[in-house]
């Protein structure tokens, strides 16, 4: 009798233990469900139940999941993958964004320094006209700055406008100094002759050519980096297909329905799922590789006349050469001016004195500055050295996510989509759209249209970076090389629409209208991930409008 009683107690204990195990099984699922903030706890059943209403996490055994839980798990799986994508790209995005800001700051510093050199040139060598030359100098560098930011300026015109304003000053103060104080009418006549008598020889054409060549390279570098950020932002917020979302749910959370909250997918299984989900993204790989190599090629060409730093810091020397050329040709220029403008009429001496005094007080001497972080060439070299580490980023992204975050170690038991096994036995497919035909885990119907647009943009910028497609200067889609004969570019043949007769005073109204013509849309780079934006045909430049407003 005692033996029978002991046996009954033992069987009862076993039954209780079994029931407790089932309860603990769902309790663990509940804990993880709440810990990961997947949904409210009331969605969970208190005990395992039949899963006939489940669509993805189907199992022959009882389950701890309900249909509502399955829906929440699918949302969580998609969120987890997008977080992983953003985390994996964060260092690449930061690298590019940081260098975009650094290059822009370097451009601003170089422009400031170049303007300072030119202002100092007039104060040291041509002191008598330094005050009057300050305005044209300031306008020249403002125009160059806006050109580098993407405005639709004609480099020939902005340079020639500076030399148009300079000629009357050089004529009055250096060629015919005894005639200083001539009337405004005579000064305007002298100014109008600048393009026909060519007092500065080929210097204006040579300077415009150098600014155009180096400016195209500098603008193109920034535009390419902005596109790099746009590519990353787009892939960070990739819209996952229905088949992908179901596969992610099955891989990540279906084990939870069976109480297997600590399990991880098999490596081969994970790779199949991720290569299927990121198949369109893998198509970027070949174009991203070409993008990095094309940036390296552009950087290698940015020397001599295409070195923006060298060109900007050499402007003052070309201005000096231009003034010397005019002085050396003084007799010829005087004869031509006298013939075409007649004898000068003087204005009252008092007005000259007053203008000189007020202008003198309004021109502060700028302190010398240096481009931050050393030369642009060194900065480009360091940046490209770091960027090269991400050459295969898009081609290896699916495998990297599985190896570093998602999949189980090969030596451990793992989840194969149905149960825990020692290894995954199905075929592992390759990368890209075509390879997914044989994918046993994810059905891929075709390329993502948003990714196709990004690929088209990469193809276009790669052609520009390689110099294969460079139409006209201005916006991203219209860039010119600035080539041509420096001596013969200014024939003096020009109509009113070209602005040949325009003033060099640099009115604020004209500046604002030019800034309003910029062909760009801003795409903010923030610490938080930006929302998916509608893709346009223009590439975006994040800080340009702020800089332009600051300049104005």
C-alpha positions in Angstrom: 0.0 0.0 0.0 2.8 2.4 0.9 4.6 1.5 -2.3 1.4 2.3 -4.3 1.0 5.6 -2.5 4.6 6.6 -3.3 4.1 5.7 -6.9 1.0 7.9 -7.1 2.8 10.8 -5.5 5.6 10.4 -8.0 3.3 10.4 -11.0 1.4 13.4 -9.7 4.7 15.3 -9.3 5.7 14.5 -12.8 2.4 15.8 -14.2 2.7 19.0 -12.2 6.3 19.4 -13.4 5.1 18.9 -17.0 2.4 21.5 -16.6 4.8 23.9 -15.0 7.2 23.5 -17.8 4.5 24.4 -20.3 3.6 27.5 -18.3 7.2 28.5 -18.0 7.6 28.1 -21.7 5.0 30.8 -22.5 6.2 32.9 -19.5 9.6 33.2 -21.1 7.9 34.2 -24.4 5.9 36.8 -22.5 9.1 38.3 -20.9 10.9 38.7 -24.2 7.7 40.1 -25.8 7.5 42.8 -23.2 11.3 43.4 -22.9 11.5 44.1 -26.6 8.4 46.2 -26.5 6.8 44.2 -29.3 3.3 44.7 -28.0 0.9 44.5 -25.0 1.1 41.4 -22.8 -2.6 40.7 -23.1 -2.0 39.5 -26.6 -0.2 36.4 -25.3 -2.1 33.3 -24.3 -1.5 32.0 -20.7 -0.8 28.5 -21.9 0.3 26.9 -25.2 -2.6 26.6 -27.7 -3.3 25.2 -31.2 -1.9 27.6 -33.9 -4.4 26.9 -36.6 -5.0 30.7 -37.1 -1.3 31.5 -37.7 -0.2 32.2 -41.3 3.6 32.1 -41.1 4.6 30.5 -37.8 2.8 27.3 -38.5 3.6 24.3 -36.3 2.3 20.9 -35.6 2.8 21.4 -31.9 1.0 23.7 -29.6 2.2 27.4 -29.7 2.5 30.4 -27.5 1.5 32.7 -30.3 -1.7 34.2 -31.5 -2.5 35.8 -34.9 -2.2 39.3 -33.2 1.2 38.3 -31.8 2.3 37.2 -35.3 1.3 40.6 -36.7 3.3 42.4 -34.0 6.3 40.1 -34.5 6.3 40.9 -38.2 6.4 44.6 -37.5 9.2 44.0 -35.0 11.2 41.9 -37.5 11.0 44.7 -40.0 12.0 47.3 -37.4 14.9 45.2 -36.3 16.3 44.8 -39.8 16.0 48.5 -40.5 17.7 49.4 -37.3 20.5 47.0 -38.2 20.8 48.6 -41.7 21.1 52.0 -40.1 23.6 50.9 -37.6 25.8 49.1 -40.2 25.8 52.3 -42.4 26.2 54.8 -39.6 30.0 54.9 -39.8 30.0 55.3 -43.6 27.4 58.0 -43.5 29.3 59.9 -40.8 32.5 59.6 -42.7 31.0 61.2 -45.8 28.9 63.8 -44.0 31.8 64.9 -41.9 34.0 65.4 -45.0 31.2 67.2 -46.9 31.2 69.7 -44.0 35.0 69.8 -43.9 35.4 70.4 -47.6 32.8 73.2 -47.6 34.6 74.8 -44.7 37.9 74.5 -46.5 36.4 76.2 -49.6 35.1 79.0 -47.5 38.4 79.5 -45.7 40.3 79.4 -49.0 38.0 82.0 -50.5 38.4 84.2 -47.5 42.2 83.8 -47.7 42.3 84.4 -51.5 40.2 87.6 -51.1 42.5 88.8 -48.3 45.6 88.2 -50.5 44.0 90.2 -53.3 42.9 93.1 -51.1 46.4 93.2 -49.5 47.9 93.3 -53.0 46.2 96.5 -53.8 47.0 98.0 -50.4 50.7 97.2 -50.7 51.4 97.8 -54.5 48.5 100.0 -55.7 47.7 101.9 -52.6 46.1 104.9 -54.4 43.3 102.8 -55.8 43.0 100.2 -53.0 39.9 101.7 -51.5 38.0 101.9 -54.8 39.2 98.3 -55.8 37.8 96.8 -52.6 34.2 96.6 -53.9 35.0 94.8 -57.2 37.3 92.4 -55.3 34.6 91.6 -52.8 32.1 91.0 -55.6 34.5 88.8 -57.5 34.9 86.4 -54.6 31.3 86.5 -53.6 30.5 85.4 -57.2 33.1 82.6 -57.1 31.7 81.4 -53.8 28.2 81.2 -55.2 29.5 79.5 -58.3 31.2 76.8 -56.2 27.9 76.3 -54.4 26.1 75.5 -57.6 24.7 78.7 -58.9 24.2 79.1 -62.7 27.0 81.7 -63.2 29.1 82.1 -66.3 32.6 82.1 -65.0 33.8 84.1 -68.1 31.2 86.8 -67.2 32.0 87.0 -63.5 35.7 87.3 -64.1 35.3 89.8 -67.0 32.9 91.9 -64.9 35.7 92.3 -62.3 38.2 93.4 -64.9 35.7 95.8 -66.4 35.4 97.5 -63.0 39.2 97.4 -62.6 40.2 99.0 -65.9 39.0 102.6 -65.1 40.8 102.5 -61.7 44.1 101.3 -63.4 43.7 103.9 -66.1 43.1 106.8 -63.7 45.7 105.9 -61.1 48.5 104.1 -63.0 48.3 104.8 -66.7 47.2 108.5 -66.7 47.5 109.5 -63.0 47.5 113.2 -63.9 43.9 112.8 -65.0 42.6 111.5 -61.6 39.3 113.0 -60.7 37.7 112.7 -64.1 33.9 112.7 -64.4 31.8 109.7 -64.0 30.8 109.8 -67.6 34.4 109.6 -68.8 35.1 106.8 -66.3 32.1 104.8 -67.6 33.3 105.3 -71.1 36.7 103.9 -70.1 35.0 101.0 -68.5 32.9 100.2 -71.6 36.2 99.9 -73.6 37.6 97.1 -71.4 36.5 94.3 -73.6 37.4 95.8 -76.9 40.9 97.3 -76.1 41.8 94.2 -73.9 44.0 96.2 -71.5 44.8 93.1 -69.4 45.8 90.8 -72.3 44.9 87.2 -71.9 44.9 87.2 -68.1 41.0 87.4 -67.7 40.6 84.5 -70.0 43.3 82.5 -68.3 41.9 83.2 -64.8 38.3 82.3 -65.9 39.7 79.1 -67.4 41.4 78.1 -64.2 38.4 78.9 -62.0 36.1 76.9 -64.3 38.4 73.9 -64.4 39.2 73.8 -60.7 35.7 74.9 -59.7 34.1 72.0 -61.7 36.3 69.5 -59.9 35.5 71.0 -56.5 31.7 71.2 -57.1 31.7 67.7 -58.5 33.5 66.4 -55.5 30.8 67.9 -53.2 27.9 66.8 -55.4 29.2 63.3 -55.5 29.5 63.1 -51.7 26.0 64.4 -51.3 24.8 61.7 -53.6 26.7 59.2 -51.5 24.7 60.3 -48.5 21.5 60.1 -50.5 22.3 56.5 -51.5 22.9 55.5 -47.9 19.7 57.3 -46.7 17.7 55.5 -49.4 19.1 52.0 -48.6 18.7 52.7 -44.8 14.9 53.0 -45.4 14.5 50.3 -48.0 10.8 49.3 -48.4 10.8 45.5 -47.8 8.6 43.3 -49.9 5.8 41.3 -48.4 7.7 38.1 -49.1 10.7 39.5 -47.3 8.7 40.6 -44.3 7.2 37.1 -43.9 10.7 35.5 -44.3 12.1 37.8 -41.6 9.2 37.0 -39.3 9.8 33.3 -39.8 13.5 33.6 -39.2 13.4 35.9 -36.2 10.3 35.3 -34.2 8.6 32.1 -35.2 11.0 30.2 -32.9 9.5 32.2 -30.0 6.1 30.7 -30.7 7.7 27.4 -29.7 9.3 28.8 -26.6 12.8 29.0 -28.3 13.5 32.6 -27.4 17.3 32.1 -27.3 17.7 30.3 -30.6 19.4 31.9 -33.7 19.0 31.1 -37.4 21.5 28.8 -39.1 24.1 30.8 -41.1 23.1 29.4 -44.5 19.4 30.0 -43.7 20.1 33.6 -42.6 22.2 34.3 -45.7 19.4 33.1 -48.0 16.8 35.2 -46.2 19.0 38.4 -46.2 20.3 38.0 -49.7 16.7 37.7 -50.8 15.5 40.7 -48.8 18.5 42.8 -49.9 18.7 41.5 -53.5 17.9 44.9 -55.0 20.5 46.6 -52.7 23.1 44.1 -53.9 22.6 45.5 -57.4 24.1 48.8 -56.2 27.4 47.0 -55.5 29.1 47.3 -58.9 28.1 51.0 -59.2 29.2 51.8 -55.7 32.6 50.3 -56.4 32.9 52.4 -59.5 31.7 55.4 -57.5 34.6 55.0 -55.0 37.2 54.4 -57.8 35.8 57.4 -59.8 36.2 59.7 -56.8 39.8 58.5 -56.5 40.3 59.3 -60.2 38.9 62.7 -59.8 41.1 63.4 -56.8 44.1 62.3 -58.8 43.3 64.8 -61.5 42.8 67.7 -59.1 46.3 69.2 -59.5 47.7 72.1 -61.4 44.9 74.0 -63.1 42.3 71.7 -61.5 43.6 72.2 -58.0 41.1 74.6 -56.4 43.3 75.5 -53.6 46.2 76.4 -55.9 44.0 78.4 -58.2 42.2 80.4 -55.5 45.4 81.3 -53.7 47.0 82.3 -57.0 44.3 84.8 -58.1 46.1 87.8 -56.6 49.2 87.0 -58.7 47.2 86.9 -61.9 45.6 90.2 -60.9 49.0 91.7 -60.4 50.1 90.3 -63.8 47.0 91.9 -65.4 47.7 95.3 -63.9 51.4 95.1 -65.0 50.3 94.2 -68.5 48.1 97.3 -68.6 50.9 99.5 -67.3 53.3 98.2 -69.9 50.8 99.0 -72.7 49.9 102.4 -71.2 50.7 104.5 -74.3 48.6 102.3 -76.6 45.7 102.3 -74.1 45.9 106.1 -73.6 45.7 106.7 -77.3 42.7 104.3 -77.7 40.9 105.9 -74.8 41.5 109.4 -76.0 40.3 108.4 -79.5 37.1 106.7 -78.3 36.2 108.7 -75.2 37.7 112.1 -76.0 39.4 114.4 -73.5 38.3 113.9 -70.0 36.2 116.4 -68.1 37.1 116.7 -64.4 34.7 116.6 -61.4 35.1 118.8 -58.3 38.2 118.0 -56.3 36.2 118.1 -53.0 34.0 115.2 -54.0 37.1 113.1 -54.8 38.5 113.8 -51.3 35.2 113.0 -49.6 34.7 109.8 -51.4 38.3 108.7 -50.7 37.9 109.4 -47.0 34.6 107.5 -46.5 35.7 104.6 -48.6 39.0 104.4 -46.7 37.3 104.0 -43.4 34.9 101.3 -44.6 37.6 98.7 -45.6 38.9 96.6 -42.7 42.1 94.6 -43.2 41.2 90.9 -42.9 43.5 88.6 -40.9 45.2 85.9 -42.7 43.5 82.5 -42.4 44.4 78.9 -43.3 42.2 76.2 -44.6 41.4 73.9 -41.6 42.9 70.5 -41.4 45.8 71.2 -43.8 45.7 71.2 -47.6 42.7 70.1 -49.6 44.9 67.5 -51.3 45.8 65.9 -47.9 42.2 66.0 -46.7 41.0 64.3 -49.9 43.7 61.6 -49.6 42.8 60.8 -46.0 39.1 60.7 -46.8 39.5 58.4 -49.8 41.8 56.1 -47.8 38.9 55.7 -45.3 36.2 55.4 -48.0 38.1 52.6 -49.7 37.4 50.4 -46.7 33.7 50.5 -47.7 34.4 49.6 -51.4 32.4 46.3 -51.0 29.9 47.5 -48.6 26.7 46.8 -50.6 28.0 43.5 -52.1 28.8 42.1 -48.6 26.0 43.6 -46.5 23.7 40.6 -46.3 26.6 38.3 -45.2 27.9 40.9 -42.8 24.6 41.2 -41.0 24.3 37.5 -40.6 27.9 37.0 -39.5 28.0 39.9 -37.0 24.4 40.1 -35.6 21.9 37.6 -36.7 23.0 34.0 -37.3 24.2 31.2 -35.0 27.8 30.0 -34.9 28.3 27.1 -37.3 29.3 24.8 -34.4 26.0 25.3 -32.6 22.5 24.0 -33.2 20.3 26.5 -35.0 16.9 27.4 -36.4 16.3 26.4 -40.0 12.8 28.0 -40.3 11.0 24.9 -39.0 12.9 23.4 -36.1 16.3 23.3 -34.3 18.9 21.4 -36.3 22.6 20.8 -36.3 23.1 22.5 -39.7 21.2 24.0 -42.6 21.0 21.6 -45.6 19.4 23.7 -48.4 21.3 25.5 -51.1 22.7 28.9 -50.4 22.2 31.3 -53.3 24.4 34.1 -54.5 23.9 37.9 -54.4 21.7 40.0 -56.7 18.3 39.7 -58.4 19.1 36.9 -60.8 20.5 34.6 -58.2 17.3 34.7 -56.2 15.5 32.5 -58.7 16.8 29.5 -56.8 16.3 31.0 -53.3 14.4 28.5 -51.2 13.4 31.0 -48.5 12.4 34.3 -50.2 10.6 34.8 -53.5 12.0 37.9 -55.3 9.8 39.3 -58.0 12.1 42.0 -59.4 14.2 45.1 -58.7 13.0 47.8 -56.4 12.2 51.0 -58.5 13.6 53.3 -55.9 16.9 51.4 -55.9 16.9 51.6 -59.7 16.6 55.4 -59.5 19.6 55.5 -57.1 21.6 53.3 -59.5 20.7 55.6 -62.4 22.1 58.5 -60.3 25.2 56.6 -59.5 25.8 55.9 -63.2 25.3 59.5 -64.1 27.7 60.9 -61.4 30.3 58.2 -62.3 30.3 59.5 -65.9 30.8 63.0 -64.6 33.5 62.0 -62.2 35.3 60.2 -65.1 35.0 63.2 -67.3 32.8 61.3 -69.9 29.8 63.6 -69.6 30.4 67.2 -68.8 28.1 69.6 -70.7 28.0 73.1 -69.2 28.9 74.9 -66.0 26.2 75.5 -63.5 23.9 73.0 -61.9 24.8 69.3 -61.4 23.3 68.3 -64.7 25.0 71.1 -66.6 28.8 71.3 -66.0 31.4 72.5 -68.5 35.1 72.0 -68.6 36.0 75.6 -69.0 38.4 74.8 -71.9 39.3 77.2 -74.7 42.0 79.5 -75.9 42.8 81.9 -73.1 44.1 84.6 -75.4 41.2 84.5 -77.8 38.2 84.1 -75.5 37.4 87.8 -75.2 36.9 89.3 -78.6 34.6 92.1 -77.3 31.7 90.8 -79.3 28.9 90.6 -76.9 25.2 91.6 -76.7 23.1 93.0 -73.9 21.7 89.7 -72.8 25.2 88.6 -71.8 25.4 91.4 -69.3 28.5 93.0 -70.9 27.4 96.4 -70.1 26.4 95.5 -66.5 27.8 97.2 -63.5 30.4 95.7 -61.3 29.1 97.3 -58.1 27.4 94.1 -57.0 23.9 95.2 -56.0 22.3 93.0 -53.3 19.2 92.6 -55.5 21.2 90.9 -58.3 22.8 88.6 -55.8 19.5 87.5 -54.3 18.0 86.8 -57.7 21.0 84.6 -58.6 20.8 82.6 -55.4 17.1 82.1 -56.1 18.0 80.3 -59.4 19.9 77.5 -57.7 18.7 74.2 -59.0 18.7 72.2 -55.8 16.5 70.8 -53.1 17.8 70.4 -49.5 18.0 67.0 -48.0 18.9 67.4 -44.3 21.5 65.1 -42.8 20.5 64.6 -39.2 21.5 62.4 -36.4 18.1 60.7 -36.6 17.3 58.7 -39.7 15.5 60.8 -42.2 12.2 59.6 -43.7 12.1 58.1 -47.1 12.0 61.0 -49.6 10.7 61.2 -53.1 13.7 60.9 -55.4 14.2 63.7 -57.9 16.5 64.1 -60.8 18.7 66.7 -59.0 21.3 65.8 -56.4 20.8 67.5 -53.0 23.3 69.7 -51.2 22.5 69.8 -47.5 24.2 73.0 -46.2 24.1 75.2 -49.3 21.2 77.4 -48.5 22.5 78.2 -45.1 25.9 79.1 -46.5 24.4 81.2 -49.2 22.2 83.1 -46.7 25.3 83.7 -44.6 27.2 85.0 -47.5 24.4 87.4 -48.4 
